[in-house]
C-alpha cells in the first residue's frame, strides 16, 4: 500500500503509524494532516477513494473528502461560540428567548449552554424522523421543539448524537435572521480560511466528485493486535454492549432519532446541512480549522484566527463530566467540544475537539500548538476512540518527544 504526501522532519512516526493502519488495521482509504504552530507538518493520504473499491480503480487523492460524521459537531460548535463573542448570543439565556416555540413541554429552563454541553435532556425523539424528513431544515427543529426532556435540563449530561444538530442549527437561524449553521460556516469560516470543509456539500463539489463513498469495515485481523504501535483490540464493557443492544435504551434511541439510518452516500444527504453528523471534509480542511481555533495559520493575519483566548477557554473548560447517560461511559465536554479523557483520548489534558463515530477525528492542543485532522472512508464500531485515530495521536505525541498522557 503506497502512502502519499509529506511529513516534516521529526514527524516520521506519524507516517509509520498511518501506513500500519492499512497493513495491520484494515484501513481502506484515509488521510491525516497535522499543523504545528500554524504550519502544516503532516500531509498524508493513501488507499482508495471509495470504501467499496477493492481493486484500487479510484485511488484516494490529495483533495478527496469524506463524510466525517460527528467530527462535524466540533466545526458547528464554533458558530454559537463566535456569535457569543460578537455579543449576538448569550450562553446563559434560555433557548426559548431566541426560539419561542421551543419552550413547550417543560423546556423553559433549557439554556443555550445546555445545548453545547449535552445537558439539555433531549438526546432522543419519541417519534423518530424518516431520512427524508431529516433532510428538511424545518422538520428536525420542529420535532425537537415538540419533544419533552428525558431528564431535568441542566442536571445531568448525555450525548445528543443527532438532536444536537437540529438544536444548534435552529438556534443559529433564530439569532442570525435565517442563516443556518452550514451557510454560516461556509461564509465566515471555510471561505476566509480556504478550507475544504462543508456542512452541506455544494452542487458543484458534488458534481466534481469531491466526496468518496463511505461504509462499514470489518473488524481488523488479529495480527493488528499487540505492541506493534497500533494498539490492542478492546472488548467493550458489558454495560455498553447491553445499552446498544436494548432498543429501549437512551443509547439506541439517541442514534435512532433518524430511522432507518440515512444513506450517507446519497447526494441529497451530502447536500443537506446537518451540523450533528453530516459534515464533509478533507483531513487538511479539518486540521486547518482546528489550527485556526488556536492561532494564525500559514501566516494568515487578516483577522482569520477564529477563537480569541477567552473563547478558546470556553470551548475547553469542563462543563460536563462523568457517566454519560447515552454513551454509558465517562465523557467530558466543554461548550460544544469533547475534552481529553479515557473515552476520547487526545494529545494531552488541554486538548479539545471531536471524534466522528467509526473513525474520523479533529482536535487542537493549544499548549503543544498542534491541530490534527483524520478522515477515513471505512467506519468501525467505535464511537469515541477509534484505534486507527488513536495510533495517529500516539505517533504525534512520540514525534513531540512526549510520553503517554
ABEGO torsion letter per residue (X at the ends): XBBBEBBBBGAAAAAAAAAAAAAAAGBABBBBBBBBGGBBABBBBBEBABAABAAGABBBBAABBBBAEAAAAAAAAAAAAAAAAAGABBAABBAAAABAAAABGGAAABBAAAAAAGAAGAABBABBBBAAAAABAAAAAAAAAABBBABBBGABBBBBAAAAAAAAAAAAAAAAGGBBAAAAAAAAAAAAAGBBBBBGBBAAAAAAGABBBBEBBBBBBAAABEAAGAEBBBBBBAAAAAAAABAABAAAAAAAABOBBBBAABAAAAABBBAAAABBBBAAAAAAAAAAAAEBBGGBAAGABABBAAAAAAAABBABBEBBAAAGBBBBBBBGBBBBBAABBBABAABBEBBBBGGBBBBBBAAAGBBBBBBBABBBABAABBAAAAAAAAAAAAAAGBBBX
